[in-house]
């Protein structure tokens, strides 16, 4: 009996030691490898203004809320819930009590790792402070300067606190100066991620100590560099059945800008998915391996995913030649987008640039007048282009001089730039010097205005026309004085556009917002600061054992519930039967 009693005590002790651990999903474990086209520009969340930094940091850091990868609806994250006042000016967020920051030597105990309302408050204050260069972070210009009461006064050191930011118990309260229908969506942007106040005070933000499902492990240098993220064993969320999240042990980003090399790695199963195929291999990949897509179960899964991304060139509106609207219209009419689409892009796009700056994804942006925008936009009309240029005082390109086109080098961007230069010279008689560089250098040249025409791909931060149209709002030029992030890169100024943009933002009804935003874009395209080229639509191919990976219009990949398990024929056929 004594031995039995000891045995029972031992079992109870062992159970107690493991009782705090969440049960593991049956197929937990494994790694996902994915390519990253360019190196992240920063590892400090409040400074993120590029998609590459956002891709990595969004796995490590978290905001008060996030967007569901399946339908892009706003869902709770660090904030367990929230309420919004009837006038839309006050937001109260209830902060979770079970969130731990990733382990770091700056924390002397697990108690110090616990996220509190003070961490949230300190993060917002730091976002709204002048950085090392005297400029604020991305989120200040993106969200807080215009909307959070007292943020601007705090930034300008006129006060020692932000009047519109308070804490009460487990709640963080935001008081806005004006209603913003997209405020929650904006708070989901990675530049609004919550950092530990101890990490901030130790000036260690660049070490990426977050609360997300994965922890930063290392930046591995080699023939091909990679960023290694590993599972956060202390992650607070579970799946619907109570199993621990994330399922994966690691996410590994392979830094590789060459699409052909990405495809080679994918075919060798050194990458689990590839987003966007090299133009020269599209036909061979899609037609040559058709049996791999159509078998039961398939070896590869293909999706043609329309993305809220617009690839375009924008004019430097400080150049006196481009102040003439007829010149900008002439450039737009001189472009044969069909030729670019077939010969350079090899049909890898969702739509060609016959609309405006807002990608025509009707299922995501319901109620937007895409056809109305298209009716005032541009198709290939060389005779009209020549006539407009002559009316602007440059017949046949005489007296215009040459222009520099700045772009970041890639097989697609370089090919489009070469074709663009050929077409402009052929139609307008204007010489275009194509000048490629790294993405980082392009950003610097945009900031300094070094060039007359620039290539950019604008990726939506949230599913609204506002995220695109804000780039041409005249007041956003003023933000450059207080932030390192560049809005309205072309320095566009049109009072009629601004008026309609503001009416849209003040509208309570979604239908009214869409109406005013549509009208604003029509004004924009009649007086174009841009040349829309194409709207992104990637062929995205995944090895079939990768499950629960959702592609969406923002191209935000969330790996929290992703796992790997090969399909059996019976299992796959059963899935297809239920899908029908």
C-alpha positions in Angstrom: 0.0 0.0 0.0 2.9 2.3 0.8 4.4 1.7 -2.7 1.0 2.3 -4.3 0.6 5.6 -2.4 4.0 6.8 -3.5 3.2 5.8 -7.1 -0.1 7.8 -7.0 1.8 10.8 -5.6 4.4 10.6 -8.4 1.7 10.4 -11.1 -0.1 13.5 -9.6 3.2 15.4 -9.5 4.1 14.5 -13.1 0.6 15.6 -14.2 0.9 18.8 -12.3 4.2 19.6 -14.0 2.6 19.2 -17.5 -0.8 20.6 -16.7 0.2 24.1 -17.9 1.1 22.8 -21.3 -1.5 22.9 -24.0 -2.1 19.6 -25.9 -0.4 19.3 -29.3 -2.2 18.8 -32.6 -1.7 15.3 -34.0 0.2 16.7 -37.1 2.1 19.5 -35.3 5.7 20.0 -36.2 7.8 20.6 -39.4 8.9 23.6 -41.2 7.7 25.9 -44.0 10.2 27.4 -46.4 9.2 30.5 -48.4 11.2 32.9 -50.6 11.5 36.6 -49.9 12.2 38.7 -53.0 14.2 41.4 -51.1 15.8 41.8 -47.7 13.6 43.5 -45.0 14.4 47.2 -44.8 14.0 47.1 -41.0 13.3 44.9 -38.0 11.8 47.7 -36.0 8.0 47.3 -36.3 7.1 51.0 -36.0 9.3 51.8 -39.0 8.0 49.2 -41.4 6.9 50.6 -44.7 7.9 47.7 -47.0 6.2 44.4 -47.7 9.4 42.4 -47.0 9.8 43.6 -43.5 6.0 43.2 -42.9 6.1 39.6 -44.1 8.6 38.6 -41.5 7.6 40.8 -38.6 3.9 39.8 -38.9 4.8 36.3 -37.8 6.7 37.6 -34.8 4.9 40.8 -33.7 1.2 41.4 -33.0 -1.1 44.3 -32.9 -4.3 45.0 -30.9 -6.3 43.4 -33.8 -5.5 41.6 -37.0 -7.2 40.6 -40.2 -8.6 37.1 -40.7 -6.6 35.6 -43.6 -9.7 33.9 -45.0 -12.0 36.9 -45.4 -9.9 40.0 -44.2 -12.4 40.8 -41.5 -11.0 42.4 -38.3 -10.5 39.9 -35.5 -9.2 40.2 -31.9 -5.5 39.7 -31.1 -3.8 41.3 -28.1 -7.1 43.1 -27.5 -9.6 40.5 -26.4 -12.5 42.7 -27.4 -13.4 46.3 -28.1 -16.3 48.8 -28.1 -16.8 51.9 -30.2 -18.8 54.9 -29.1 -21.9 55.9 -31.1 -20.2 58.9 -32.5 -17.2 56.8 -33.7 -14.7 58.8 -31.7 -13.9 56.6 -28.7 -12.4 53.1 -28.9 -12.0 51.0 -25.8 -9.9 47.9 -26.0 -9.9 45.2 -23.4 -6.3 43.8 -23.2 -5.7 40.1 -22.6 -4.0 39.0 -19.4 -2.4 35.8 -20.8 0.0 37.3 -23.3 3.8 36.8 -22.8 6.6 38.5 -24.7 9.2 36.2 -26.2 12.0 35.3 -23.7 14.9 37.7 -23.5 17.6 38.4 -21.0 16.1 41.8 -20.3 13.3 40.0 -18.5 14.2 38.8 -15.0 11.0 36.7 -14.6 8.0 35.4 -16.5 6.0 38.1 -14.6 8.0 40.8 -16.4 7.2 39.1 -19.8 3.5 39.6 -19.3 2.0 42.2 -21.7 0.1 44.9 -19.9 -1.8 48.1 -20.8 1.4 50.0 -19.9 3.2 48.2 -22.8 0.4 49.3 -25.2 0.6 52.9 -23.9 4.4 53.0 -24.1 4.3 51.6 -27.6 1.9 54.3 -28.9 3.9 57.0 -27.2 7.1 55.8 -28.8 5.4 55.6 -32.2 4.4 59.3 -31.7 7.9 60.4 -30.7 10.7 61.7 -32.8 13.2 59.0 -33.7 16.9 59.2 -34.1 16.6 61.3 -37.2 13.9 63.5 -35.9 11.2 61.7 -37.8 8.4 59.5 -36.4 7.6 55.9 -37.3 5.3 54.8 -40.1 2.3 54.4 -37.9 2.4 58.0 -36.7 1.8 59.3 -40.2 -0.3 56.4 -41.2 -2.7 56.4 -38.3 -2.0 58.6 -35.2 -1.0 62.1 -36.4 -4.3 62.8 -38.0 -6.7 60.9 -35.8 -5.4 60.4 -32.3 -6.2 63.4 -30.1 -3.0 65.0 -28.7 -0.6 62.9 -30.8 0.7 65.8 -32.9 1.2 68.0 -29.8 3.1 65.1 -28.1 5.3 64.6 -31.2 6.1 68.3 -31.3 7.1 68.1 -27.6 4.3 70.6 -26.6 3.0 68.2 -24.0 4.4 65.2 -22.0 1.4 63.0 -22.7 -1.1 62.1 -25.4 -4.5 63.4 -24.3 -6.4 60.9 -26.5 -4.6 57.9 -25.0 -5.6 56.7 -21.6 -5.6 53.4 -19.6 -8.2 52.3 -17.2 -7.8 48.9 -15.5 -7.3 46.4 -18.3 -8.5 48.8 -21.0 -6.7 51.1 -23.4 -8.8 54.0 -24.6 -8.3 56.0 -27.8 -10.0 59.3 -28.3 -10.1 60.4 -32.0 -10.3 63.9 -33.4 -12.5 62.7 -36.2 -14.3 59.6 -37.2 -12.3 57.1 -39.3 -14.2 54.1 -40.6 -10.9 52.2 -41.2 -9.3 52.9 -37.8 -9.5 49.2 -36.7 -8.0 48.1 -40.0 -5.2 50.6 -39.7 -4.4 49.3 -36.2 -3.9 45.8 -37.7 -0.9 47.1 -39.7 2.4 45.7 -38.4 3.7 49.2 -37.9 1.2 49.4 -34.9 2.6 46.2 -33.3 2.9 46.3 -29.5 6.4 46.1 -28.0 7.5 45.5 -24.4 8.2 48.7 -22.5 11.3 47.1 -21.0 12.6 46.2 -24.5 11.9 49.8 -25.7 13.7 51.3 -22.6 16.7 49.0 -23.3 16.7 50.2 -27.0 16.4 46.6 -28.2 13.4 46.9 -30.6 15.6 45.6 -33.5 15.8 42.2 -31.8 12.2 41.5 -32.6 10.9 40.5 -29.2 7.2 40.2 -29.8 4.2 38.2 -28.7 3.5 36.4 -32.0 3.3 32.7 -32.8 6.9 32.6 -33.9 10.1 33.9 -32.4 13.1 35.2 -34.2 16.0 32.7 -34.1 18.7 33.9 -36.4 19.7 35.7 -39.6 21.7 32.9 -41.3 24.4 34.0 -43.7 25.5 31.8 -46.5 25.4 31.3 -50.2 21.8 32.1 -49.8 20.8 34.1 -46.7 17.8 33.1 -44.7 15.8 34.3 -41.7 14.8 31.6 -39.3 11.7 31.8 -37.0 10.9 29.2 -34.5 7.7 28.2 -32.6 6.7 30.3 -29.6 6.0 27.6 -27.0 4.3 30.2 -24.8 1.8 31.4 -27.5 -1.5 32.2 -25.8 -3.9 31.2 -28.6 -5.2 27.7 -29.2 -7.3 26.2 -32.1 -11.0 25.4 -31.9 -10.2 22.1 -30.1 -7.8 23.5 -27.6 -4.6 22.4 -29.3 -1.5 24.6 -29.0 -0.7 27.1 -31.7 1.2 27.4 -33.9 1.4 23.9 -35.3 4.7 24.4 -37.2 8.1 24.2 -35.5 9.6 26.9 -37.8 9.1 29.3 -40.7 12.2 29.9 -42.8 12.4 32.9 -45.2 15.0 32.3 -48.0 16.2 35.6 -49.3 16.3 35.2 -53.1 15.3 37.9 -55.6 15.8 35.7 -58.7 12.5 34.1 -59.7 14.2 31.4 -61.7 16.3 30.4 -58.7 13.1 30.5 -56.5 11.4 28.1 -59.0 14.5 25.8 -59.0 14.4 25.6 -55.2 10.6 25.0 -55.3 11.1 22.1 -57.7 13.7 20.6 -55.5 11.3 20.9 -52.6 13.6 23.4 -50.8 10.7 25.8 -50.9 7.1 24.8 -49.9 5.4 27.4 -52.0 6.2 30.0 -54.7 4.3 33.2 -55.2 4.7 34.4 -58.8 6.5 32.5 -61.6 9.4 33.7 -63.7 7.9 34.8 -67.0 10.1 32.5 -69.1 8.9 29.4 -67.3 5.1 30.0 -66.9 4.1 27.8 -69.9 6.5 25.0 -69.1 5.4 25.0 -65.4 1.7 25.2 -66.0 1.3 23.0 -69.0 4.3 20.7 -68.6 3.3 19.6 -65.1 -0.5 19.5 -65.6 -0.8 16.0 -64.3 0.7 17.2 -61.0 -2.1 19.6 -60.6 -4.9 17.3 -61.8 -4.0 14.0 -60.1 -6.0 12.7 -57.1 -4.5 13.7 -54.8 -2.6 16.4 -56.6 1.1 16.8 -56.1 0.9 20.6 -56.6 -2.0 23.0 -55.9 -2.3 26.1 -58.1 -4.1 29.3 -57.4 -4.4 32.4 -59.6 -4.8 35.0 -56.9 -5.9 38.6 -57.6 -4.0 40.8 -55.2 -4.7 44.4 -54.0 -1.4 45.6 -55.6 -1.0 48.1 -58.4 2.2 48.3 -60.4 2.6 51.7 -61.9 4.9 54.5 -62.8 4.5 57.9 -61.3 5.6 61.3 -62.6 7.8 63.7 -60.6 5.3 66.5 -60.5 8.1 68.9 -59.6 9.4 68.6 -63.2 8.0 71.5 -65.1 7.3 69.3 -68.2 5.0 67.1 -66.2 3.0 70.0 -64.7 1.2 70.0 -68.1 -1.6 67.5 -67.9 -1.5 66.9 -71.7 2.0 65.6 -71.4 0.9 63.1 -68.7 -2.1 62.1 -70.7 0.0 61.6 -73.8 2.3 59.2 -71.9 -0.7 57.2 -70.8 -2.2 56.9 -74.3 1.3 56.0 -75.7 1.5 52.7 -73.8 0.4 49.4 -75.4 -0.4 47.5 -72.2 -1.6 44.4 -74.1 1.9 44.0 -75.5 3.5 44.4 -72.0 1.0 41.9 -70.7 1.6 39.1 -73.2 5.3 39.6 -74.1 6.8 40.7 -70.8 4.3 39.6 -68.0 3.3 36.4 -69.9 -0.3 36.9 -68.8 0.7 36.8 -65.1 -1.6 39.5 -63.8 -5.2 39.9 -62.7 -5.9 42.9 -65.0 -4.0 45.3 -67.1 -3.8 49.0 -66.2 -7.0 50.2 -67.9 -8.5 51.4 -64.6 -6.8 53.7 -62.1 -4.8 53.3 -59.0 -7.3 51.0 -57.2 -7.1 47.4 -58.4 -10.4 46.2 -59.9 -11.1 43.3 -57.4 -14.9 43.5 -57.3 -15.4 40.8 -54.7 -13.2 42.6 -52.2 -14.2 46.2 -52.9 -18.0 45.8 -53.4 -19.9 48.8 -54.6 -16.9 50.6 -56.2 -17.5 52.1 -59.6 -14.7 50.4 -61.5 -16.3 50.8 -64.9 -16.8 54.5 -64.3 -13.1 54.9 -63.5 -12.2 52.8 -66.6 -14.3 55.1 -68.8 -12.0 58.1 -68.0 -8.7 56.1 -68.0 -6.4 55.1 -70.8 -6.0 52.5 -73.5 -3.4 52.5 -76.4 -4.1 55.4 -78.7 -0.9 56.5 -80.4 -2.5 59.2 -82.6 -4.2 60.8 -79.6 -0.9 60.6 -77.7 1.0 62.4 -80.5 -1.8 65.1 -80.7 -1.7 65.8 -77.0 2.1 66.1 -76.9 2.0 68.5 -79.8 -0.7 70.6 -78.1 1.6 70.7 -75.0 4.3 72.3 -77.2 6.4 69.2 -78.0 5.5 68.0 -81.5 7.1 64.7 -82.2 9.0 65.1 -78.9 10.9 68.2 -80.2 12.3 70.2 -77.3 11.2 67.8 -74.6 14.6 66.2 -73.9 15.1 62.9 -72.3 13.8 61.5 -69.0 15.1 59.0 -66.4 13.0 56.1 -65.4 14.0 54.7 -62.0 13.0 51.2 -61.0 14.2 48.3 -58.8 15.8 45.6 -60.8 14.0 42.3 -61.3 13.3 40.2 -64.4 9.7 41.6 -64.6 10.5 45.3 -63.7 13.5 45.3 -66.1 11.6 43.8 -68.9 8.7 46.2 -68.5 11.1 49.2 -68.3 12.8 48.2 -71.6 9.5 47.8 -73.4 8.1 51.0 -72.0 11.2 52.9 -73.2 10.8 51.4 -76.7 7.1 52.3 -76.9 7.5 55.9 -75.6 10.3 56.6 -78.2 8.3 54.9 -81.0 5.1 56.9 -80.3 6.3 60.2 -78.8 9.9 60.5 -80.0 11.1 60.9 -76.4 14.2 59.1 -75.1 13.7 57.2 -71.8 16.9 56.4 -69.9 16.1 53.3 -67.9 18.0 53.3 -64.5 17.6 50.2 -62.4 18.9 49.8 -58.8 18.2 47.9 -55.6 14.8 48.5 -53.9 16.5 50.4 -51.1 18.2 52.7 -53.5 15.0 53.3 -55.4 13.3 54.3 -52.1 16.1 56.8 -51.4 15.9 58.3 -55.0 12.1 58.7 -54.7 12.6 60.5 -51.4 15.2 62.9 -52.9 13.3 63.3 -56.2 16.3 61.9 -58.2 14.5 61.1 -61.5 11.6 62.1 -63.6 9.6 58.9 -63.6 9.5 56.1 -61.0 8.3 52.6 -60.8 6.4 51.5 -57.7 4.2 48.6 -56.6 1.7 49.7 -54.0 0.3 47.0 -51.8 -2.9 47.7 -49.9 -2.6 47.8 -46.1 -6.3 47.0 -45.7 -9.2 46.3 -48.0 -10.3 49.8 -48.9 -9.8 52.3 -51.8 -8.5 54.7 -49.2 -5.2 52.9 -48.9 -4.4 53.7 -52.5 -6.0 57.1 -52.9 -4.3 58.5 -49.8 -1.1 58.5 -51.8 -2.5 61.5 -53.9 -4.1 63.5 -51.1 -2.3 66.9 -51.0 -2.2 67.1 -47.2 -0.3 63.9 -47.0 2.7 65.7 -48.6 3.0 67.7 -45.4 3.5 64.4 -43.4 6.9 64.1 -45.0 8.1 66.8 -42.6 7.4 64.6 -39.6 7.9 61.1 -40.8 10.5 59.0 -42.5 7.7 57.4 -44.6 6.9 58.9 -47.9 3.2 59.5 -48.9 2.1 61.3 -52.1 5.4 60.5 -53.7 4.5 62.4 -56.9 3.6 65.6 -54.9 0.2 65.6 -56.5 -2.2 68.5 -55.7 -5.8 68.6 -56.9 -8.4 70.4 -54.7 -11.3 68.7 -56.3 -9.7 65.3 -55.6 -9.0 66.3 -52.0 -12.6 67.4 -51.5 -14.1 64.1 -52.7 -11.5 62.1 -50.7 -12.5 63.9 -47.5 -16.2 63.4 -48.2 -15.6 59.7 -48.6 -13.7 59.5 -45.3 -16.4 61.4 -43.4 -19.2 59.2 -44.8 -21.0 56.8 -42.4 -22.4 54.5 -45.0 -20.1 52.2 -47.0 -22.1 52.9 -50.2 -21.4 56.6 -49.8 -17.8 56.0 -49.1 -17.4 53.9 -52.3 -19.3 56.5 -54.3 -17.0 59.4 -53.2 -13.8 57.4 -53.5 -14.9 56.4 -57.0 -15.5 60.0 -57.9 -12.2 61.0 -56.5 -10.4 58.4 -58.6 -12.2 59.7 -61.8 -10.8 63.1 -61.1 -7.4 61.6 -60.5 -7.4 59.8 -63.8 -8.5 62.8 -65.9 -5.5 64.6 -64.3 -3.2 61.6 -64.0 0.0 61.7 -61.9 0.5 58.1 -62.7 0.7 55.5 -65.5 -1.1 52.4 -64.3 0.5 49.3 -65.9 -1.0 46.2 -64.3 -2.7 44.8 -61.2 -1.0 42.0 -59.6 -2.3 38.5 -59.9 0.2 35.8 -59.0 0.3 32.2 -59.9 0.8 30.7 -56.4 1.8 27.1 -56.3 2.0 25.0 -53.1 3.2 21.5 -52.5 -0.1 19.7 -51.7 0.9 18.5 -48.2 0.9 22.1 -47.0 -2.6 22.5 -45.4 -4.6 25.5 -44.0 -2.7 28.1 -46.0 -5.1 30.8 -47.2 -4.3 33.2 -50.0 -6.1 36.5 -50.0 -6.3 39.9 -51.8 -3.7 41.4 -49.4 -1.3 38.5 -50.0 -0.9 38.3 -46.2 0.3 34.8 -45.3 -0.6 33.6 -41.8 1.2 30.4 -40.7 -0.4 30.0 -37.3 -2.7 27.1 -38.3 -0.6 25.7 -41.2 0.5 22.1 -41.0 2.0 19.5 -43.3 0.4 16.2 -44.0 0.4 14.2 -47.3 -3.0 13.4 -48.7 -4.3 9.9 -49.3 -6.5 9.3 -52.3 -9.5 8.5 -50.2 -9.1 11.5 -48.0 -8.7 13.9 -51.0 -11.7 12.5 -52.8 -13.8 12.9 -49.6 -12.7 16.5 -49.3 -13.6 17.2 -53.0 -17.1 15.6 -52.5 -17.8 17.9 -49.5 -16.4 20.9 -51.3 -19.0 20.4 -54.1 
